Amino acid sequence: MQNYCIIHTPARKLICYITLTAMLEKLPADRFMKVHKSYVVALERVSRLTGTSLQIESHTIPISRTHRNEVTARIANRLLFKR
């Protein structure tokens, strides 16, 4: 969607006129992470991680090969210490 972002919250879905890169710059880096060219996720909302995707509630989000190592390290570490 070029310069538009769709933000999914537990309550609703918002469409904002902002690039994903600009949105990512405004979000706290310790709580949010880019996992794919089209997706930024809230790390605390991730419930499951596989080699190529992650799960947030009923949504499956792909992880790009470019981001896979960093995503795996950050999310696996967060999931391990969450318990």
Distance bins in CASP14 RR format, pairs under 12 A and 6 or more apart:
PFRMAT RR
TARGET T0000
AUTHOR 0000-0000-0000
RMODE 2
METHOD distances of the structure
MODEL  1
1 7 0 0 0 0 0 1 0 0 0 0 0
1 15 0 0 0 0 1 0 0 0 0 0 0
1 16 0 0 0 0 0 1 0 0 0 0 0
1 17 0 0 0 0 1 0 0 0 0 0 0
1 18 0 0 0 0 0 1 0 0 0 0 0
1 19 0 0 0 0 1 0 0 0 0 0 0
1 20 0 0 0 0 1 0 0 0 0 0 0
1 38 0 0 0 0 1 0 0 0 0 0 0
2 17 0 0 0 0 1 0 0 0 0 0 0
2 18 0 0 0 0 0 1 0 0 0 0 0
2 19 0 0 0 0 1 0 0 0 0 0 0
2 20 0 0 0 0 1 0 0 0 0 0 0
2 21 0 0 0 0 0 1 0 0 0 0 0
2 38 0 0 0 0 0 1 0 0 0 0 0
3 15 0 0 0 0 0 1 0 0 0 0 0
3 16 0 0 0 0 1 0 0 0 0 0 0
3 17 1 0 0 1 0 0 0 0 0 0 0
3 18 1 0 0 1 0 0 0 0 0 0 0
3 19 1 0 1 0 0 0 0 0 0 0 0
3 20 0 0 0 0 1 0 0 0 0 0 0
3 21 0 0 0 0 0 1 0 0 0 0 0
3 22 0 0 0 0 1 0 0 0 0 0 0
3 23 0 0 0 0 0 1 0 0 0 0 0
4 14 0 0 0 0 0 1 0 0 0 0 0
4 15 1 0 1 0 0 0 0 0 0 0 0
4 16 1 0 0 1 0 0 0 0 0 0 0
4 17 1 0 1 0 0 0 0 0 0 0 0
4 18 1 0 0 1 0 0 0 0 0 0 0
4 19 0 0 0 0 1 0 0 0 0 0 0
4 20 0 0 0 0 1 0 0 0 0 0 0
4 22 0 0 0 0 0 1 0 0 0 0 0
4 23 0 0 0 0 0 1 0 0 0 0 0
4 38 0 0 0 0 0 1 0 0 0 0 0
5 13 0 0 0 0 0 1 0 0 0 0 0
5 14 0 0 0 0 1 0 0 0 0 0 0
5 15 1 0 0 1 0 0 0 0 0 0 0
5 16 1 0 1 0 0 0 0 0 0 0 0
5 17 0 0 0 0 1 0 0 0 0 0 0
5 18 1 0 1 0 0 0 0 0 0 0 0
5 19 1 0 0 1 0 0 0 0 0 0 0
5 20 1 0 1 0 0 0 0 0 0 0 0
5 21 0 0 0 0 1 0 0 0 0 0 0
5 22 0 0 0 0 1 0 0 0 0 0 0
5 23 1 0 1 0 0 0 0 0 0 0 0
5 24 0 0 0 0 1 0 0 0 0 0 0
5 26 0 0 0 0 0 1 0 0 0 0 0
5 27 0 0 0 0 0 1 0 0 0 0 0
5 34 0 0 0 0 0 1 0 0 0 0 0
5 38 0 0 0 0 1 0 0 0 0 0 0
5 39 0 0 0 0 0 1 0 0 0 0 0
5 40 0 0 0 0 1 0 0 0 0 0 0
6 12 0 0 0 0 0 1 0 0 0 0 0
6 13 1 0 0 1 0 0 0 0 0 0 0
6 14 1 0 0 1 0 0 0 0 0 0 0
6 15 1 0 1 0 0 0 0 0 0 0 0
6 16 0 0 0 0 1 0 0 0 0 0 0
6 17 0 0 0 0 0 1 0 0 0 0 0
6 18 0 0 0 0 0 1 0 0 0 0 0
6 20 0 0 0 0 0 1 0 0 0 0 0
6 23 0 0 0 0 0 1 0 0 0 0 0
6 38 0 0 0 0 1 0 0 0 0 0 0
6 39 0 0 0 0 0 1 0 0 0 0 0
6 40 0 0 0 0 0 1 0 0 0 0 0
7 13 1 0 0 1 0 0 0 0 0 0 0
7 14 1 0 1 0 0 0 0 0 0 0 0
7 15 1 0 0 1 0 0 0 0 0 0 0
7 16 1 0 0 1 0 0 0 0 0 0 0
7 17 0 0 0 0 0 1 0 0 0 0 0
7 18 0 0 0 0 1 0 0 0 0 0 0
7 20 0 0 0 0 0 1 0 0 0 0 0
7 23 0 0 0 0 1 0 0 0 0 0 0
7 26 0 0 0 0 0 1 0 0 0 0 0
7 27 0 0 0 0 0 1 0 0 0 0 0
7 32 0 0 0 0 0 1 0 0 0 0 0
7 39 0 0 0 0 0 1 0 0 0 0 0
7 40 0 0 0 0 1 0 0 0 0 0 0
7 41 0 0 0 0 0 1 0 0 0 0 0
7 42 0 0 0 0 0 1 0 0 0 0 0
8 14 0 0 0 0 1 0 0 0 0 0 0
8 15 0 0 0 0 0 1 0 0 0 0 0
8 16 0 0 0 0 0 1 0 0 0 0 0
8 39 0 0 0 0 0 1 0 0 0 0 0
8 40 0 0 0 0 0 1 0 0 0 0 0
8 41 0 0 0 0 1 0 0 0 0 0 0
8 42 0 0 0 0 1 0 0 0 0 0 0
8 45 0 0 0 0 1 0 0 0 0 0 0
8 56 0 0 0 0 1 0 0 0 0 0 0
8 57 0 0 0 0 1 0 0 0 0 0 0
8 58 0 0 0 0 0 1 0 0 0 0 0
8 59 1 0 0 1 0 0 0 0 0 0 0
8 61 0 0 0 0 0 1 0 0 0 0 0
9 16 0 0 0 0 0 1 0 0 0 0 0
9 42 0 0 0 0 1 0 0 0 0 0 0
9 45 0 0 0 0 0 1 0 0 0 0 0
9 56 0 0 0 0 0 1 0 0 0 0 0
9 57 0 0 0 0 0 1 0 0 0 0 0
10 42 0 0 0 0 0 1 0 0 0 0 0
10 45 0 0 0 0 1 0 0 0 0 0 0
10 56 0 0 0 0 0 1 0 0 0 0 0
10 57 0 0 0 0 1 0 0 0 0 0 0
10 59 0 0 0 0 0 1 0 0 0 0 0
13 59 0 0 0 0 0 1 0 0 0 0 0
14 23 0 0 0 0 0 1 0 0 0 0 0
16 22 0 0 0 0 1 0 0 0 0 0 0
16 23 1 0 0 1 0 0 0 0 0 0 0
16 26 0 0 0 0 0 1 0 0 0 0 0
17 23 0 0 0 0 0 1 0 0 0 0 0
18 24 0 0 0 0 1 0 0 0 0 0 0
18 25 0 0 0 0 1 0 0 0 0 0 0
18 26 0 0 0 0 1 0 0 0 0 0 0
18 27 0 0 0 0 0 1 0 0 0 0 0
18 40 0 0 0 0 0 1 0 0 0 0 0
19 25 0 0 0 0 1 0 0 0 0 0 0
19 26 0 0 0 0 0 1 0 0 0 0 0
19 37 0 0 0 0 0 1 0 0 0 0 0
19 38 0 0 0 0 0 1 0 0 0 0 0
19 40 0 0 0 0 0 1 0 0 0 0 0
20 26 0 0 0 0 0 1 0 0 0 0 0
20 27 0 0 0 0 0 1 0 0 0 0 0
20 32 0 0 0 0 0 1 0 0 0 0 0
20 34 1 0 0 1 0 0 0 0 0 0 0
20 35 0 0 0 0 0 1 0 0 0 0 0
20 36 0 0 0 0 1 0 0 0 0 0 0
20 37 1 0 0 1 0 0 0 0 0 0 0
20 38 1 0 0 1 0 0 0 0 0 0 0
20 39 0 0 0 0 1 0 0 0 0 0 0
20 40 1 0 0 1 0 0 0 0 0 0 0
20 41 0 0 0 0 0 1 0 0 0 0 0
21 27 0 0 0 0 0 1 0 0 0 0 0
21 34 0 0 0 0 1 0 0 0 0 0 0
21 37 0 0 0 0 0 1 0 0 0 0 0
21 38 0 0 0 0 0 1 0 0 0 0 0
21 40 0 0 0 0 1 0 0 0 0 0 0
22 40 0 0 0 0 0 1 0 0 0 0 0
23 32 0 0 0 0 1 0 0 0 0 0 0
23 34 0 0 0 0 1 0 0 0 0 0 0
23 38 0 0 0 0 0 1 0 0 0 0 0
23 39 0 0 0 0 0 1 0 0 0 0 0
23 40 1 0 0 1 0 0 0 0 0 0 0
24 31 0 0 0 0 0 1 0 0 0 0 0
24 32 1 0 0 1 0 0 0 0 0 0 0
24 33 0 0 0 0 1 0 0 0 0 0 0
24 34 1 0 1 0 0 0 0 0 0 0 0
24 35 0 0 0 0 0 1 0 0 0 0 0
24 37 0 0 0 0 0 1 0 0 0 0 0
24 38 0 0 0 0 0 1 0 0 0 0 0
24 39 0 0 0 0 0 1 0 0 0 0 0
24 40 1 0 1 0 0 0 0 0 0 0 0
24 41 0 0 0 0 0 1 0 0 0 0 0
25 32 0 0 0 0 0 1 0 0 0 0 0
25 34 0 0 0 0 0 1 0 0 0 0 0
25 40 0 0 0 0 0 1 0 0 0 0 0
26 32 0 0 0 0 1 0 0 0 0 0 0
26 40 0 0 0 0 0 1 0 0 0 0 0
27 33 0 0 0 0 1 0 0 0 0 0 0
27 34 0 0 0 0 1 0 0 0 0 0 0
27 40 1 0 0 1 0 0 0 0 0 0 0
27 41 0 0 0 0 0 1 0 0 0 0 0
27 42 0 0 0 0 1 0 0 0 0 0 0
27 43 0 0 0 0 0 1 0 0 0 0 0
28 40 0 0 0 0 0 1 0 0 0 0 0
28 42 0 0 0 0 1 0 0 0 0 0 0
28 43 0 0 0 0 0 1 0 0 0 0 0
28 44 0 0 0 0 0 1 0 0 0 0 0
29 40 0 0 0 0 0 1 0 0 0 0 0
29 42 0 0 0 0 0 1 0 0 0 0 0
29 43 0 0 0 0 0 1 0 0 0 0 0
29 70 0 0 0 0 0 1 0 0 0 0 0
29 74 0 0 0 0 0 1 0 0 0 0 0
30 42 0 0 0 0 0 1 0 0 0 0 0
30 43 0 0 0 0 1 0 0 0 0 0 0
30 44 0 0 0 0 0 1 0 0 0 0 0
30 74 0 0 0 0 1 0 0 0 0 0 0
30 78 0 0 0 0 0 1 0 0 0 0 0
31 40 0 0 0 0 0 1 0 0 0 0 0
31 41 0 0 0 0 1 0 0 0 0 0 0
31 42 1 0 0 1 0 0 0 0 0 0 0
31 43 1 0 1 0 0 0 0 0 0 0 0
31 44 1 0 0 1 0 0 0 0 0 0 0
31 45 0 0 0 0 1 0 0 0 0 0 0
31 46 0 0 0 0 0 1 0 0 0 0 0
31 74 0 0 0 0 0 1 0 0 0 0 0
31 78 0 0 0 0 0 1 0 0 0 0 0
32 39 0 0 0 0 0 1 0 0 0 0 0
32 40 1 0 1 0 0 0 0 0 0 0 0
32 41 1 0 0 1 0 0 0 0 0 0 0
32 42 1 0 1 0 0 0 0 0 0 0 0
32 43 1 0 0 1 0 0 0 0 0 0 0
32 44 0 0 0 0 1 0 0 0 0 0 0
32 45 0 0 0 0 1 0 0 0 0 0 0
32 46 0 0 0 0 0 1 0 0 0 0 0
32 71 0 0 0 0 0 1 0 0 0 0 0
32 74 0 0 0 0 0 1 0 0 0 0 0
32 75 0 0 0 0 0 1 0 0 0 0 0
33 39 0 0 0 0 1 0 0 0 0 0 0
33 40 1 0 0 1 0 0 0 0 0 0 0
33 41 1 0 0 1 0 0 0 0 0 0 0
33 42 0 0 0 0 1 0 0 0 0 0 0
33 43 1 0 1 0 0 0 0 0 0 0 0
33 44 0 0 0 0 0 1 0 0 0 0 0
33 45 0 0 0 0 0 1 0 0 0 0 0
33 46 0 0 0 0 1 0 0 0 0 0 0
33 54 0 0 0 0 0 1 0 0 0 0 0
33 61 0 0 0 0 0 1 0 0 0 0 0
33 63 0 0 0 0 0 1 0 0 0 0 0
33 64 0 0 0 0 0 1 0 0 0 0 0
33 67 0 0 0 0 1 0 0 0 0 0 0
33 68 0 0 0 0 0 1 0 0 0 0 0
33 70 1 0 0 1 0 0 0 0 0 0 0
33 71 1 0 0 1 0 0 0 0 0 0 0
33 72 0 0 0 0 0 1 0 0 0 0 0
33 73 0 0 0 0 0 1 0 0 0 0 0
33 74 1 0 0 1 0 0 0 0 0 0 0
33 75 1 0 0 1 0 0 0 0 0 0 0
33 77 0 0 0 0 0 1 0 0 0 0 0
33 78 0 0 0 0 1 0 0 0 0 0 0
34 40 1 0 1 0 0 0 0 0 0 0 0
34 41 0 0 0 0 1 0 0 0 0 0 0
34 42 0 0 0 0 0 1 0 0 0 0 0
34 43 0 0 0 0 0 1 0 0 0 0 0
34 61 0 0 0 0 0 1 0 0 0 0 0
34 63 0 0 0 0 0 1 0 0 0 0 0
34 64 0 0 0 0 1 0 0 0 0 0 0
34 66 0 0 0 0 1 0 0 0 0 0 0
34 67 1 0 0 1 0 0 0 0 0 0 0
34 68 0 0 0 0 0 1 0 0 0 0 0
34 70 0 0 0 0 1 0 0 0 0 0 0
34 71 0 0 0 0 1 0 0 0 0 0 0
34 74 0 0 0 0 0 1 0 0 0 0 0
35 41 1 0 1 0 0 0 0 0 0 0 0
35 42 0 0 0 0 0 1 0 0 0 0 0
35 43 0 0 0 0 1 0 0 0 0 0 0
35 45 0 0 0 0 0 1 0 0 0 0 0
35 46 0 0 0 0 1 0 0 0 0 0 0
35 49 0 0 0 0 0 1 0 0 0 0 0
35 51 0 0 0 0 0 1 0 0 0 0 0
35 52 0 0 0 0 0 1 0 0 0 0 0
35 53 0 0 0 0 1 0 0 0 0 0 0
35 54 1 0 0 1 0 0 0 0 0 0 0
35 55 0 0 0 0 0 1 0 0 0 0 0
35 56 0 0 0 0 0 1 0 0 0 0 0
35 60 0 0 0 0 0 1 0 0 0 0 0
35 61 1 0 0 1 0 0 0 0 0 0 0
35 62 1 0 0 1 0 0 0 0 0 0 0
35 63 1 0 1 0 0 0 0 0 0 0 0
35 64 1 0 0 1 0 0 0 0 0 0 0
35 65 0 0 0 0 0 1 0 0 0 0 0
35 66 0 0 0 0 1 0 0 0 0 0 0
35 67 1 0 1 0 0 0 0 0 0 0 0
35 68 0 0 0 0 1 0 0 0 0 0 0
35 69 0 0 0 0 0 1 0 0 0 0 0
35 70 0 0 0 0 1 0 0 0 0 0 0
35 71 1 0 1 0 0 0 0 0 0 0 0
35 72 0 0 0 0 1 0 0 0 0 0 0
35 74 0 0 0 0 1 0 0 0 0 0 0
35 75 0 0 0 0 1 0 0 0 0 0 0
36 52 0 0 0 0 0 1 0 0 0 0 0
36 53 0 0 0 0 1 0 0 0 0 0 0
36 54 0 0 0 0 1 0 0 0 0 0 0
36 60 0 0 0 0 0 1 0 0 0 0 0
36 61 1 0 0 1 0 0 0 0 0 0 0
36 62 1 0 1 0 0 0 0 0 0 0 0
36 63 1 0 0 1 0 0 0 0 0 0 0
36 64 1 0 1 0 0 0 0 0 0 0 0
36 65 0 0 0 0 1 0 0 0 0 0 0
36 66 0 0 0 0 1 0 0 0 0 0 0
36 67 1 0 0 1 0 0 0 0 0 0 0
36 68 0 0 0 0 1 0 0 0 0 0 0
36 71 0 0 0 0 1 0 0 0 0 0 0
37 62 0 0 0 0 1 0 0 0 0 0 0
37 63 0 0 0 0 0 1 0 0 0 0 0
37 64 1 0 0 1 0 0 0 0 0 0 0
37 65 0 0 0 0 0 1 0 0 0 0 0
37 66 0 0 0 0 1 0 0 0 0 0 0
37 67 0 0 0 0 1 0 0 0 0 0 0
38 61 0 0 0 0 1 0 0 0 0 0 0
38 62 0 0 0 0 1 0 0 0 0 0 0
38 63 0 0 0 0 0 1 0 0 0 0 0
38 64 0 0 0 0 1 0 0 0 0 0 0
38 67 0 0 0 0 0 1 0 0 0 0 0
39 46 0 0 0 0 0 1 0 0 0 0 0
39 53 0 0 0 0 0 1 0 0 0 0 0
39 54 0 0 0 0 1 0 0 0 0 0 0
39 56 0 0 0 0 1 0 0 0 0 0 0
39 59 0 0 0 0 1 0 0 0 0 0 0
39 60 0 0 0 0 0 1 0 0 0 0 0
39 61 1 0 1 0 0 0 0 0 0 0 0
39 62 1 0 0 1 0 0 0 0 0 0 0
39 63 0 0 0 0 1 0 0 0 0 0 0
39 64 0 0 0 0 1 0 0 0 0 0 0
39 67 0 0 0 0 1 0 0 0 0 0 0
39 71 0 0 0 0 0 1 0 0 0 0 0
40 56 0 0 0 0 0 1 0 0 0 0 0
40 61 0 0 0 0 1 0 0 0 0 0 0
40 67 0 0 0 0 0 1 0 0 0 0 0
40 71 0 0 0 0 0 1 0 0 0 0 0
41 47 0 0 0 0 0 1 0 0 0 0 0
41 49 0 0 0 0 0 1 0 0 0 0 0
41 53 0 0 0 0 0 1 0 0 0 0 0
41 54 1 0 0 1 0 0 0 0 0 0 0
41 55 0 0 0 0 0 1 0 0 0 0 0
41 56 1 0 0 1 0 0 0 0 0 0 0
41 57 0 0 0 0 0 1 0 0 0 0 0
41 59 0 0 0 0 1 0 0 0 0 0 0
41 60 0 0 0 0 0 1 0 0 0 0 0
41 61 1 0 0 1 0 0 0 0 0 0 0
41 62 0 0 0 0 0 1 0 0 0 0 0
41 63 0 0 0 0 1 0 0 0 0 0 0
41 67 0 0 0 0 0 1 0 0 0 0 0
41 71 0 0 0 0 1 0 0 0 0 0 0
41 74 0 0 0 0 0 1 0 0 0 0 0
41 75 0 0 0 0 1 0 0 0 0 0 0
41 78 0 0 0 0 0 1 0 0 0 0 0
42 54 0 0 0 0 0 1 0 0 0 0 0
42 56 1 0 0 1 0 0 0 0 0 0 0
42 57 0 0 0 0 0 1 0 0 0 0 0
42 59 0 0 0 0 0 1 0 0 0 0 0
42 61 0 0 0 0 0 1 0 0 0 0 0
42 75 0 0 0 0 0 1 0 0 0 0 0
42 78 0 0 0 0 0 1 0 0 0 0 0
43 49 0 0 0 0 0 1 0 0 0 0 0
43 54 0 0 0 0 1 0 0 0 0 0 0
43 56 0 0 0 0 0 1 0 0 0 0 0
43 70 0 0 0 0 0 1 0 0 0 0 0
43 71 0 0 0 0 1 0 0 0 0 0 0
43 73 0 0 0 0 0 1 0 0 0 0 0
43 74 1 0 0 1 0 0 0 0 0 0 0
43 75 1 0 0 1 0 0 0 0 0 0 0
43 76 0 0 0 0 0 1 0 0 0 0 0
43 77 0 0 0 0 1 0 0 0 0 0 0
43 78 1 0 1 0 0 0 0 0 0 0 0
43 79 0 0 0 0 1 0 0 0 0 0 0
43 81 0 0 0 0 0 1 0 0 0 0 0
43 82 0 0 0 0 0 1 0 0 0 0 0
44 56 0 0 0 0 1 0 0 0 0 0 0
44 74 0 0 0 0 0 1 0 0 0 0 0
44 75 0 0 0 0 0 1 0 0 0 0 0
44 78 1 0 0 1 0 0 0 0 0 0 0
44 79 0 0 0 0 0 1 0 0 0 0 0
44 81 0 0 0 0 0 1 0 0 0 0 0
44 82 0 0 0 0 1 0 0 0 0 0 0
45 54 0 0 0 0 1 0 0 0 0 0 0
45 55 0 0 0 0 1 0 0 0 0 0 0
45 56 1 0 1 0 0 0 0 0 0 0 0
45 57 1 0 0 1 0 0 0 0 0 0 0
45 59 0 0 0 0 1 0 0 0 0 0 0
45 61 0 0 0 0 0 1 0 0 0 0 0
45 75 0 0 0 0 0 1 0 0 0 0 0
45 78 0 0 0 0 0 1 0 0 0 0 0
45 79 0 0 0 0 0 1 0 0 0 0 0
45 82 0 0 0 0 0 1 0 0 0 0 0
46 53 0 0 0 0 0 1 0 0 0 0 0
46 54 1 0 1 0 0 0 0 0 0 0 0
46 55 1 0 0 1 0 0 0 0 0 0 0
46 56 1 0 1 0 0 0 0 0 0 0 0
46 57 0 0 0 0 1 0 0 0 0 0 0
46 59 0 0 0 0 0 1 0 0 0 0 0
46 60 0 0 0 0 0 1 0 0 0 0 0
46 61 0 0 0 0 1 0 0 0 0 0 0
46 63 0 0 0 0 0 1 0 0 0 0 0
46 71 0 0 0 0 1 0 0 0 0 0 0
46 72 0 0 0 0 0 1 0 0 0 0 0
46 74 0 0 0 0 1 0 0 0 0 0 0
46 75 1 0 1 0 0 0 0 0 0 0 0
46 76 0 0 0 0 1 0 0 0 0 0 0
46 77 0 0 0 0 0 1 0 0 0 0 0
46 78 1 0 0 1 0 0 0 0 0 0 0
46 79 1 0 0 1 0 0 0 0 0 0 0
46 82 0 0 0 0 1 0 0 0 0 0 0
47 53 0 0 0 0 0 1 0 0 0 0 0
47 54 0 0 0 0 1 0 0 0 0 0 0
47 55 1 0 1 0 0 0 0 0 0 0 0
47 56 1 0 0 1 0 0 0 0 0 0 0
47 57 1 0 0 1 0 0 0 0 0 0 0
47 58 0 0 0 0 0 1 0 0 0 0 0
47 59 0 0 0 0 0 1 0 0 0 0 0
47 60 0 0 0 0 0 1 0 0 0 0 0
47 61 0 0 0 0 0 1 0 0 0 0 0
47 75 0 0 0 0 0 1 0 0 0 0 0
47 78 0 0 0 0 0 1 0 0 0 0 0
47 79 0 0 0 0 1 0 0 0 0 0 0
47 82 0 0 0 0 1 0 0 0 0 0 0
47 83 0 0 0 0 0 1 0 0 0 0 0
48 54 1 0 0 1 0 0 0 0 0 0 0
48 55 1 1 0 0 0 0 0 0 0 0 0
48 56 0 0 0 0 1 0 0 0 0 0 0
48 57 0 0 0 0 0 1 0 0 0 0 0
48 58 0 0 0 0 0 1 0 0 0 0 0
48 59 0 0 0 0 0 1 0 0 0 0 0
48 60 0 0 0 0 1 0 0 0 0 0 0
48 61 0 0 0 0 0 1 0 0 0 0 0
48 63 0 0 0 0 0 1 0 0 0 0 0
48 75 0 0 0 0 1 0 0 0 0 0 0
48 76 0 0 0 0 0 1 0 0 0 0 0
48 79 0 0 0 0 1 0 0 0 0 0 0
48 82 0 0 0 0 0 1 0 0 0 0 0
49 55 1 0 0 1 0 0 0 0 0 0 0
49 56 0 0 0 0 0 1 0 0 0 0 0
49 60 0 0 0 0 0 1 0 0 0 0 0
49 61 0 0 0 0 0 1 0 0 0 0 0
49 63 0 0 0 0 1 0 0 0 0 0 0
49 68 0 0 0 0 0 1 0 0 0 0 0
49 71 1 0 0 1 0 0 0 0 0 0 0
49 72 1 0 0 1 0 0 0 0 0 0 0
49 73 0 0 0 0 0 1 0 0 0 0 0
49 74 0 0 0 0 1 0 0 0 0 0 0
49 75 1 0 1 0 0 0 0 0 0 0 0
49 76 1 0 0 1 0 0 0 0 0 0 0
49 77 0 0 0 0 0 1 0 0 0 0 0
49 78 0 0 0 0 1 0 0 0 0 0 0
49 79 1 0 0 1 0 0 0 0 0 0 0
49 80 0 0 0 0 0 1 0 0 0 0 0
49 82 0 0 0 0 0 1 0 0 0 0 0
50 60 0 0 0 0 1 0 0 0 0 0 0
50 61 0 0 0 0 0 1 0 0 0 0 0
50 62 0 0 0 0 0 1 0 0 0 0 0
50 63 0 0 0 0 1 0 0 0 0 0 0
50 68 0 0 0 0 0 1 0 0 0 0 0
50 71 0 0 0 0 0 1 0 0 0 0 0
50 72 0 0 0 0 1 0 0 0 0 0 0
50 75 0 0 0 0 0 1 0 0 0 0 0
50 76 0 0 0 0 0 1 0 0 0 0 0
50 79 0 0 0 0 0 1 0 0 0 0 0
51 60 0 0 0 0 0 1 0 0 0 0 0
51 62 0 0 0 0 0 1 0 0 0 0 0
51 63 1 0 0 1 0 0 0 0 0 0 0
51 64 0 0 0 0 0 1 0 0 0 0 0
51 65 0 0 0 0 0 1 0 0 0 0 0
51 67 0 0 0 0 0 1 0 0 0 0 0
51 68 1 0 0 1 0 0 0 0 0 0 0
51 69 0 0 0 0 0 1 0 0 0 0 0
51 71 0 0 0 0 1 0 0 0 0 0 0
51 72 1 0 0 1 0 0 0 0 0 0 0
51 75 0 0 0 0 0 1 0 0 0 0 0
51 76 0 0 0 0 0 1 0 0 0 0 0
52 60 0 0 0 0 1 0 0 0 0 0 0
52 61 0 0 0 0 0 1 0 0 0 0 0
52 62 1 0 0 1 0 0 0 0 0 0 0
52 63 1 0 1 0 0 0 0 0 0 0 0
52 64 0 0 0 0 1 0 0 0 0 0 0
52 65 0 0 0 0 1 0 0 0 0 0 0
52 67 0 0 0 0 0 1 0 0 0 0 0
52 68 1 0 0 1 0 0 0 0 0 0 0
52 71 0 0 0 0 0 1 0 0 0 0 0
52 72 0 0 0 0 0 1 0 0 0 0 0
53 59 0 0 0 0 1 0 0 0 0 0 0
53 60 1 0 1 0 0 0 0 0 0 0 0
53 61 1 0 0 1 0 0 0 0 0 0 0
53 62 1 0 1 0 0 0 0 0 0 0 0
53 63 1 0 1 0 0 0 0 0 0 0 0
53 64 0 0 0 0 0 1 0 0 0 0 0
53 67 0 0 0 0 0 1 0 0 0 0 0
53 68 0 0 0 0 0 1 0 0 0 0 0
53 71 0 0 0 0 0 1 0 0 0 0 0
53 72 0 0 0 0 0 1 0 0 0 0 0
53 75 0 0 0 0 0 1 0 0 0 0 0
54 60 1 0 0 1 0 0 0 0 0 0 0
54 61 1 0 1 0 0 0 0 0 0 0 0
54 62 0 0 0 0 1 0 0 0 0 0 0
54 63 1 0 0 1 0 0 0 0 0 0 0
54 64 0 0 0 0 0 1 0 0 0 0 0
54 67 0 0 0 0 0 1 0 0 0 0 0
54 68 0 0 0 0 0 1 0 0 0 0 0
54 71 1 0 0 1 0 0 0 0 0 0 0
54 72 0 0 0 0 1 0 0 0 0 0 0
54 74 0 0 0 0 0 1 0 0 0 0 0
54 75 1 0 0 1 0 0 0 0 0 0 0
54 76 0 0 0 0 0 1 0 0 0 0 0
54 78 0 0 0 0 0 1 0 0 0 0 0
54 79 0 0 0 0 1 0 0 0 0 0 0
55 61 1 0 0 1 0 0 0 0 0 0 0
55 62 0 0 0 0 0 1 0 0 0 0 0
55 63 0 0 0 0 0 1 0 0 0 0 0
55 75 0 0 0 0 0 1 0 0 0 0 0
55 79 0 0 0 0 0 1 0 0 0 0 0
56 75 0 0 0 0 0 1 0 0 0 0 0
61 67 0 0 0 0 0 1 0 0 0 0 0
61 71 0 0 0 0 0 1 0 0 0 0 0
61 75 0 0 0 0 0 1 0 0 0 0 0
62 68 0 0 0 0 0 1 0 0 0 0 0
62 71 0 0 0 0 0 1 0 0 0 0 0
63 69 0 0 0 0 1 0 0 0 0 0 0
63 70 0 0 0 0 1 0 0 0 0 0 0
63 71 1 0 1 0 0 0 0 0 0 0 0
63 72 1 0 0 1 0 0 0 0 0 0 0
63 73 0 0 0 0 0 1 0 0 0 0 0
63 74 0 0 0 0 0 1 0 0 0 0 0
63 75 0 0 0 0 1 0 0 0 0 0 0
63 76 0 0 0 0 0 1 0 0 0 0 0
64 70 0 0 0 0 0 1 0 0 0 0 0
64 71 0 0 0 0 1 0 0 0 0 0 0
64 72 0 0 0 0 0 1 0 0 0 0 0
65 71 0 0 0 0 0 1 0 0 0 0 0
65 72 0 0 0 0 0 1 0 0 0 0 0
67 73 0 0 0 0 0 1 0 0 0 0 0
67 74 0 0 0 0 1 0 0 0 0 0 0
67 75 0 0 0 0 0 1 0 0 0 0 0
68 74 0 0 0 0 0 1 0 0 0 0 0
68 75 0 0 0 0 0 1 0 0 0 0 0
68 76 0 0 0 0 0 1 0 0 0 0 0
69 75 0 0 0 0 0 1 0 0 0 0 0
69 76 0 0 0 0 0 1 0 0 0 0 0
70 76 0 0 0 0 0 1 0 0 0 0 0
70 77 0 0 0 0 0 1 0 0 0 0 0
71 77 0 0 0 0 0 1 0 0 0 0 0
71 78 0 0 0 0 0 1 0 0 0 0 0
71 79 0 0 0 0 0 1 0 0 0 0 0
72 78 0 0 0 0 0 1 0 0 0 0 0
72 79 0 0 0 0 0 1 0 0 0 0 0
72 80 0 0 0 0 0 1 0 0 0 0 0
73 79 0 0 0 0 0 1 0 0 0 0 0
73 80 0 0 0 0 0 1 0 0 0 0 0
74 80 0 0 0 0 0 1 0 0 0 0 0
74 81 0 0 0 0 0 1 0 0 0 0 0
75 81 0 0 0 0 0 1 0 0 0 0 0
75 82 0 0 0 0 0 1 0 0 0 0 0
76 82 0 0 0 0 0 1 0 0 0 0 0
END
